[in-house]
Amino acid sequence: MGSAPAQIPTSFGNELRACLRCRLVKTYDQFRESGCENCPFFKMEEDHERIADCTTPNFNGIISVMDPTRSWAARWLRIGKFAPGVYTLAVSEALPDDMQVLCEDERVNYVPPKRI
């Protein structure tokens, strides 16, 4: 089996946020408590200001993925290598420049959203 599943959002209200790198969706409190399962190098659980930098409440659509390696939808959304969990279909904001540099330093892929 793949990696351990990410936390599932504890509510689906206005407090939901999506990671700007991997698009994982959780509540603000969940990011504060345990960070992002796919992007541990952001260390959101240690530096709570990074939650505002690395996540957004503005996203479109939501999908739950139980087995990302076997899901055609997960492959289509380019989340097939991430932890099982709840993801957004799209974010429109980019990571701040310093967080993009951190991704490069960690040798992890970051694809900024397409400008429309």
Sequence and secondary structure as in RCSB ss.txt:
>XXXX:A:sequence
MGSAPAQIPTSFGNELRACLRCRLVKTYDQFRESGCENCPFFKMEEDHERIADCTTPNFNGIISVMDPTRSWAAR
WLRIGKFAPGVYTLAVSEALPDDMQVLCEDERVNYVPPKRI
>XXXX:A:secstr
  S      S  STTEEEETTT BEEEHHHHHHH  SS GGG TTT THHHHHHEES EE  EEES TTT HHHH
HTT TTS SEEE SEE     HHHHHHHHHTT         
